[in-house]
Amino acid sequence: MRVVVQRCKEAKVTVGGAITGEIEEGLMLLVGVTHGDTEKDAKYLADKIAGLRIFEDDAGKMNFSVTDTGGAILSVSQFTLYGDCRKGRRPNFMAAAAPAEAERLYDYLNQELRAGGLQVETGVFGAMMDVSFTNWGPVTLILDSQT
């Protein structure tokens, strides 16, 4: 699994003009699933995301996690994270997991984050979505469950 984590001041996702998820301060997640990913990968990333110290303390040091600050998460599925652009001009998405398996693991990741006490808002899996947010910092990290 691959997750792009972005610290944000606000974020929202709309589908067909209707807001499906919206948060204030917290984390914006773009989540991709590849072949061979399991619940173990999702659990690992949920734990990593919940404890990732990327929020500043009073001294300006990144010492707090989204859990510590009481922030929320907006999680959006994004199969294009596994797009391969090495050949030609059109990305190849063969490394992205099949939709049914990707949705199952995406849902599991969100469930694990919620089980840790976090507020998690989402988009709609497989839908055409409009995502907007204000990246705070900017702080953007890429997490991968398989190294």
Secondary structure, 3 states (H helix, E strand, C coil): CEEEEEEEEEEEEEECCEEEEEECCEEEEEEECECCCCHHHHHHHHHHHHHCCCEECCCCCEEECHHHHCCEEEEEECHHHHCECCCCCCCECCCECCHHHHHHHHHHHHHHHHHCCCEEEECCCCCCCEEEEEEEEEEEEEEECCC
